[in-house]
């Protein structure tokens, strides 16, 4: 009898140790998001509610950080050793933050999500550093050429696949528009989207690169000169003011009907639905043109980072894993259908069931194609480059590539001299960058 009593008491003690203390405060983690459109906030709210229902001991406090404030806020938080547990990271940070030893390795999270084989296409292209995963991709955002089917039909054109066909289409459409609309919408402003447009339409097709396979700067090359001249040749077919365009103005050029072709991300579909649904039935998409290299495009992954020096990084990892597993993950991506493509192969069919995407299956196929391996690339790791460049964030911040483009296109400077200047500046920025 005494033996049974002892066993009972031991069981009571063990159960007491296993159960959470009654009335214990849940762990609170901070989550920073740069995805802050009203419909995105609604989806994130639902996702957090779902997570908290499954993890009663963890609460998530979300803060929306504007793209313009990301650098300053994150720098201050890291300097104070008080970063958020979890953050949605723009692609430029995927390569720079691991070098600063501030992100927690997430190999365990990748494994729980099914391992690398569970991820599609270009999703993991920036996730590894020195053999370990440091970010968990949550979407790939493809850039494509949007085009007006009706205007192409009127002009007797088909979607172009080569540089020559692309130039001819822009020229014919521009003439056909007669000032009522223009042939092409691409950016020439001093910003990173001009860099992306130049990469996808001119630089990569020409076979030119900023770095070679062994990370040497090779910007000053005959192929890069060809790329600069080709991008310059397209300027007459763009609307007045394209020399200042960045993200927003470029997208508007298609949504408002002022351009027959425009290079932009998949969010164009959502904006057409919201602001100009009448042209949706006549909207198509194709990959940027090829030249020496096959068709490809800028399709950077967006990822989740868990900060090593946050207060509760392990709780942050649980949230990062759930972010992709929960029922509301695809609904979050649906907040801007077509813009953010799922990274898990198991989620692709569910993603397709969105009503807007079902109405435009031909566009969806092009967006999916743009995210495939060897078709979609992040700027830091184009075709043929085995490792992502660790210098891409400071290079972008210095605007060297759009500056070189503006010198050639807007100021009519000698391309050979501009390439010499740009390569010198690129070497300086890389030498000054501290890991």
Secondary structure as GFF3:
##gff-version 3
##sequence-region A 1 435
A	DSSP	alpha_helix	2	18	.	.	.	ID=ss1
A	DSSP	beta_strand	27	33	.	.	.	ID=ss2
A	DSSP	alpha_helix	38	54	.	.	.	ID=ss3
A	DSSP	beta_strand	58	64	.	.	.	ID=ss4
A	DSSP	three_ten_helix	67	69	.	.	.	ID=ss5
A	DSSP	alpha_helix	70	79	.	.	.	ID=ss6
A	DSSP	beta_strand	86	89	.	.	.	ID=ss7
A	DSSP	alpha_helix	92	99	.	.	.	ID=ss8
A	DSSP	alpha_helix	107	112	.	.	.	ID=ss9
A	DSSP	three_ten_helix	116	118	.	.	.	ID=ss10
A	DSSP	beta_strand	128	129	.	.	.	ID=ss11
A	DSSP	beta_strand	132	133	.	.	.	ID=ss12
A	DSSP	beta_strand	136	148	.	.	.	ID=ss13
A	DSSP	alpha_helix	149	154	.	.	.	ID=ss14
A	DSSP	alpha_helix	163	177	.	.	.	ID=ss15
A	DSSP	alpha_helix	192	198	.	.	.	ID=ss16
A	DSSP	pi_helix	199	203	.	.	.	ID=ss17
A	DSSP	alpha_helix	222	233	.	.	.	ID=ss18
A	DSSP	three_ten_helix	235	237	.	.	.	ID=ss19
A	DSSP	three_ten_helix	242	244	.	.	.	ID=ss20
A	DSSP	alpha_helix	247	255	.	.	.	ID=ss21
A	DSSP	beta_strand	261	265	.	.	.	ID=ss22
A	DSSP	alpha_helix	268	275	.	.	.	ID=ss23
A	DSSP	three_ten_helix	277	282	.	.	.	ID=ss24
A	DSSP	beta_strand	283	286	.	.	.	ID=ss25
A	DSSP	beta_strand	297	306	.	.	.	ID=ss26
A	DSSP	alpha_helix	313	325	.	.	.	ID=ss27
A	DSSP	alpha_helix	328	334	.	.	.	ID=ss28
A	DSSP	three_ten_helix	345	347	.	.	.	ID=ss29
A	DSSP	alpha_helix	348	352	.	.	.	ID=ss30
A	DSSP	alpha_helix	355	358	.	.	.	ID=ss31
A	DSSP	alpha_helix	361	369	.	.	.	ID=ss32
A	DSSP	beta_strand	376	377	.	.	.	ID=ss33
A	DSSP	alpha_helix	392	398	.	.	.	ID=ss34
A	DSSP	alpha_helix	400	409	.	.	.	ID=ss35
A	DSSP	alpha_helix	415	432	.	.	.	ID=ss36
###
